[in-house]
Structures are given as C-alpha cells and as structure tokens.
Amino acid sequence: MILVVDDNELNLALTRVVLERAGYDVEAVRSGAAAISSIARRRPQLVLMDVQLPGRDGLELTRELKSEPATAGIPIVALTAHAMVGDEATALAAGCAGYISKPIDTRTFADQVGRFLEE
C-alpha cells in the first residue's frame, strides 16, 4: 500500500487516480494526524508526503516517523510544489528517500513512484 499525504484535495485525487490506474493500492489522507493513524492501522510500503501540511509540516512528520523504530524503515518521498534550489537537499536531510516536484507529470509519475518501491 502507498500512503499519500496531501492537504490539497485536487492533488490528492489526481495522485491517487494515477497510482491506482497503474495498479497500486493507495490510501490517501489529508493531514499528519490522519497519516499517523493510517500507518498505525496498516504499514505502507511507501509514503508520498506533501511538505506543506497544516499543523505539523511534512518534513517535521518525516523526522518524527524516522525517529521511531517501528516506522523508521518506511521510505518517505517528499511530494511538493517546493522546487527551489536546496529544497531537495532539505527533504533528504529530513529523512526522505527522494523528492518529486508538483505538479506531477501524469505520464511518468507512476514509474517515478515505482522506482522507490524497488529500492
């Protein structure tokens, strides 16, 4: 299962549809708290994490998940509209396994995500 965390309903729906059409099992949530609940119920193979979430931002949530032994091994990929110099390095430093900028390219997105599942 891939967990997608994004507070923007349109981004969440598009991401989910693209991944489900590629055959992935996807759960989509709109907040950090919902992500924590989802992970407690069903451990995902991968988390796609929006960086700008209300309350705890995605990088703060990533650092929290990486600090807990039960969730430290789950790969997390930053999925963000932040596409400035240094943003990818910031995401990687927070514990993300990778970085995908938005808007997503619907033609290549599922393949990009699939590469993180192969690692």
C-alpha positions as a Markdown table, in Angstrom:
| # | Residue | x | y | z |
|---|---|---|---|---|
| 1 | Met | 0.0 | 0.0 | 0.0 |
| 2 | Ile | 1.2 | 3.5 | -0.8 |
| 3 | Leu | 0.1 | 6.2 | 1.6 |
| 4 | Val | -0.4 | 9.6 | 0.0 |
| 5 | Val | -0.4 | 12.6 | 2.5 |
| 6 | Asp | -1.6 | 15.9 | 0.9 |
| 7 | Asp | -3.9 | 18.6 | 2.2 |
| 8 | Asn | -4.9 | 19.7 | -1.3 |
| 9 | Glu | -8.0 | 17.6 | -2.3 |
| 10 | Leu | -7.3 | 18.0 | -6.1 |
| 11 | Asn | -3.6 | 17.0 | -5.8 |
| 12 | Leu | -4.7 | 14.0 | -3.6 |
| 13 | Ala | -7.3 | 12.9 | -6.0 |
| 14 | Leu | -5.0 | 13.2 | -9.0 |
| 15 | Thr | -2.2 | 11.3 | -7.3 |
| 16 | Arg | -4.5 | 8.6 | -6.2 |
| 17 | Val | -6.1 | 8.1 | -9.6 |
| 18 | Val | -2.7 | 7.9 | -11.4 |
| 19 | Leu | -1.3 | 5.4 | -9.0 |
| 20 | Glu | -4.5 | 3.2 | -8.9 |
| 21 | Arg | -4.6 | 3.1 | -12.7 |
| 22 | Ala | -1.1 | 1.8 | -12.6 |
| 23 | Gly | -2.2 | -1.0 | -10.3 |
| 24 | Tyr | -1.1 | 0.3 | -6.9 |
| 25 | Asp | -3.1 | 0.0 | -3.7 |
| 26 | Val | -3.4 | 3.6 | -2.4 |
| 27 | Glu | -4.7 | 5.2 | 0.8 |
| 28 | Ala | -5.0 | 9.0 | 0.7 |
| 29 | Val | -5.1 | 11.2 | 3.8 |
| 30 | Arg | -5.2 | 15.0 | 4.2 |
| 31 | Ser | -3.2 | 15.6 | 7.4 |
| 32 | Gly | -0.3 | 14.4 | 9.5 |
| 33 | Ala | -2.6 | 13.1 | 12.2 |
| 34 | Ala | -4.5 | 11.0 | 9.7 |
| 35 | Ala | -1.2 | 9.7 | 8.3 |
| 36 | Ile | -0.1 | 8.6 | 11.8 |
| 37 | Ser | -3.5 | 6.8 | 12.3 |
| 38 | Ser | -3.2 | 5.2 | 8.9 |
| 39 | Ile | 0.3 | 4.0 | 9.5 |
| 40 | Ala | -0.7 | 2.5 | 12.9 |
| 41 | Arg | -3.5 | 0.5 | 11.2 |
| 42 | Arg | -1.7 | -0.6 | 8.1 |
| 43 | Arg | 2.0 | -0.2 | 7.5 |
| 44 | Pro | 2.6 | 1.3 | 4.0 |
| 45 | Gln | 5.3 | 0.2 | 1.6 |
| 46 | Leu | 5.9 | 3.8 | 0.8 |
| 47 | Val | 4.7 | 7.3 | 1.9 |
| 48 | Leu | 4.3 | 10.2 | -0.5 |
| 49 | Met | 4.5 | 13.2 | 1.8 |
| 50 | Asp | 3.4 | 16.7 | 0.9 |
| 51 | Val | 5.9 | 19.1 | 2.5 |
| 52 | Gln | 3.3 | 21.9 | 3.3 |
| 53 | Leu | 0.7 | 20.4 | 5.6 |
| 54 | Pro | -1.3 | 22.3 | 8.2 |
| 55 | Gly | 0.0 | 22.0 | 11.7 |
| 56 | Arg | 3.0 | 19.7 | 11.5 |
| 57 | Asp | 4.6 | 20.1 | 8.1 |
| 58 | Gly | 5.6 | 17.1 | 6.1 |
| 59 | Leu | 9.3 | 17.3 | 6.9 |
| 60 | Glu | 8.6 | 17.5 | 10.6 |
| 61 | Leu | 6.3 | 14.5 | 10.3 |
| 62 | Thr | 9.0 | 12.7 | 8.3 |
| 63 | Arg | 11.6 | 13.4 | 11.0 |
| 64 | Glu | 9.1 | 12.0 | 13.6 |
| 65 | Leu | 8.5 | 8.8 | 11.7 |
| 66 | Lys | 12.2 | 8.3 | 11.0 |
| 67 | Ser | 12.9 | 8.7 | 14.7 |
| 68 | Glu | 10.6 | 5.9 | 15.7 |
| 69 | Pro | 11.9 | 2.3 | 15.4 |
| 70 | Ala | 8.5 | 1.0 | 14.3 |
| 71 | Thr | 8.3 | 3.4 | 11.3 |
| 72 | Ala | 12.0 | 4.3 | 10.6 |
| 73 | Gly | 12.2 | 1.7 | 7.7 |
| 74 | Ile | 9.2 | 3.1 | 5.7 |
| 75 | Pro | 10.5 | 5.0 | 2.7 |
| 76 | Ile | 9.1 | 8.5 | 2.5 |
| 77 | Val | 9.2 | 10.6 | -0.6 |
| 78 | Ala | 8.7 | 14.3 | -0.5 |
| 79 | Leu | 5.9 | 15.3 | -2.9 |
| 80 | Thr | 6.0 | 19.1 | -3.1 |
| 81 | Ala | 5.5 | 22.3 | -5.1 |
| 82 | His | 8.7 | 23.5 | -3.4 |
| 83 | Ala | 11.1 | 23.3 | -6.4 |
| 84 | Met | 13.7 | 25.8 | -5.5 |
| 85 | Val | 17.5 | 25.2 | -5.2 |
| 86 | Gly | 18.1 | 23.4 | -1.9 |
| 87 | Asp | 14.6 | 22.1 | -1.3 |
| 88 | Glu | 15.5 | 18.6 | -2.4 |
| 89 | Ala | 18.5 | 18.6 | -0.1 |
| 90 | Thr | 16.3 | 19.8 | 2.8 |
| 91 | Ala | 13.9 | 16.9 | 2.2 |
| 92 | Leu | 16.7 | 14.4 | 2.0 |
| 93 | Ala | 18.2 | 15.8 | 5.2 |
| 94 | Ala | 14.8 | 15.3 | 7.0 |
| 95 | Gly | 14.9 | 11.6 | 6.1 |
| 96 | Cys | 13.1 | 11.5 | 2.8 |
| 97 | Ala | 14.3 | 8.8 | 0.4 |
| 98 | Gly | 13.6 | 11.1 | -2.6 |
| 99 | Tyr | 11.8 | 14.1 | -3.9 |
| 100 | Ile | 9.1 | 14.5 | -6.6 |
| 101 | Ser | 8.1 | 18.0 | -7.5 |
| 102 | Lys | 4.5 | 19.1 | -8.2 |
| 103 | Pro | 2.6 | 19.4 | -10.4 |
| 104 | Ile | 3.1 | 15.8 | -11.2 |
| 105 | Asp | 3.6 | 14.6 | -14.7 |
| 106 | Thr | 0.7 | 12.0 | -15.0 |
| 107 | Arg | 2.6 | 10.2 | -17.8 |
| 108 | Thr | 5.7 | 9.4 | -15.7 |
| 109 | Phe | 4.5 | 9.7 | -12.1 |
| 110 | Ala | 3.7 | 6.0 | -11.5 |
| 111 | Asp | 7.1 | 5.0 | -12.9 |
| 112 | Gln | 8.8 | 7.5 | -10.6 |
| 113 | Val | 7.0 | 6.1 | -7.6 |
| 114 | Gly | 7.7 | 2.5 | -8.7 |
| 115 | Arg | 11.4 | 3.2 | -8.6 |
| 116 | Phe | 11.2 | 3.9 | -4.8 |
| 117 | Leu | 9.3 | 0.6 | -4.2 |
| 118 | Glu | 12.1 | -1.3 | -6.0 |
| 119 | Glu | 14.9 | 0.0 | -3.6 |
